[in-house]
Amino acid sequence: MTTERVNPPDLSPPAGFSHAVVATGSRVVFLAGQTALDTDGKVTGDTLLEQFEKALGNLLTALRAAGGTPADLARVTVYATDVAAYRAHAPELGRIWRRLAGRTYPAMAVVEVVRLWDEEALVELDGFAVLS
């Protein structure tokens, strides 16, 4: 099996990780955790909804750069600093998901964490995709 590291210029430059790893053989793409970082590496958005939209957009940017589409997502984990707030905003978060990724849903989990790498970050998404 061989792997290809994909770090698209539309994302913040990686430090100690790759935004996407393409494994050739069964064509599995492992997606690094994405928060609401802009291309300068700064967290954008003050609310969970704003940060979720940017983090999901970043995850999908990495996936597309690796040759995938949202329908290829097999697994996504959401790390939230406040699961109660996440649950309270579930309908709006679902609308954001459907607008950006469509209605083909991967296996998912939401995990509450004490904090994320960037203190301002409220949510992070990671996952993997299987490409045909």
C-alpha positions, 0 to 999 in steps of 0.5 A: 500500500502507498500513501499520498499526502495532500495539503491543499493551498486553500487550507491553513498550512499544516504543522505536524499533520497532513490535511488528507492522506490517500491510501492506494489499494483500497483508496481510503482517504483519512481526513485530519481534524478540521476546525474553523481555521482560515488560510492564515491559521486563525479561528474564524466565527464566534458561534458554534454554527459559524465554526461548524460551517467553516470546519465542515467546509475545511474537511470537504476541501481536504476531501475534494483535494484528495479526489473525493466527494461528500458522498465518499465520506464513510466516517466523521467524528465531531468533537465539541466543547459543549455537546448540550449546545451542539444538541440544541443547535442540531436542526441548524447544524443539519441544515448546514451539513445538507447544504455543504455535504448533501444527504448522504450521511457517513457514520458519525459520532459527537464527542464532548471534549474539554478543549481543542488545540486552539482555545477559541475553537468550539468544534472539530471534525475528522473522518475518512472516506472510501473512494471508488 
